[in-house]
Amino acid sequence: MSTSSTPTAAGTVNLNHMGLCVSDLGASLDFYREIAGFTLQSGPYKLAGAWFDTLTWNEGAEIEVAMLELDGFTIQLVQYHAAGDDPAPTGHNHVGNPHLCINVIDVEAKRAAVVATGEHRPTVIVDLANTGYRSFYVEDPDGTPVEFIQAPPS
């Protein structure tokens, strides 16, 4: 992790990770490693206890966690085994829902590789508003949108 950022008054220097709740850690690990290109950093491991209940305002929580990394970005996949909630609706039109965007060198080759799996509902490739960028979306196993984007030639 880079520490070259200038601290703010509160001491913030850089990004640590983004967490994503998933319904099936194994399926999500497969997707984020095989389709999105992340590598496993740590886990999976289970967490529970009063400290976690206090930290998350969620009494009785039991989770299983894995940390994955791609080019300095870390994503934490979290599956609740106790005290989890029902799945939230996914997609761009739901306030608070994330989407993940991953740079690729060849968007057509990446889409072809995804199509070959027969899964993940890839969209067609689109040109982004005359910017030279081209992208398409897929869904992770829980329906979270994941975009693959190719920058214009420099």
C-alpha angles and dihedrals in degrees: 000000000000118000096183095107120108112250118244122224088272092052098252110154109163149336119292106181147318118233124216124188113222134185097220117027094194094053091045092049089052092050098046093046101038102032105024097036101236122149124221111257099177143340157341091216135149126244132189140139146101092293090058093045089053094045094051102029087236114121116210096014118163116182141176115216139192127182119213130185135205121178095331095318117114125203122191115210112205127190117188115219093176134019093016122143134228116283115274118229112268131216142079094285096061115090113240097018118128132222123196123219121201125191116231132183096221115026093185093054091046092051091048090053091051092046089052090062091060090223145088099052101255116205122220117274112265134194108236111235098302092303097119090244117125125195149159135196135229131180124241116226091280095046098259108152115245118188127203112202135187120204120225117264111275 
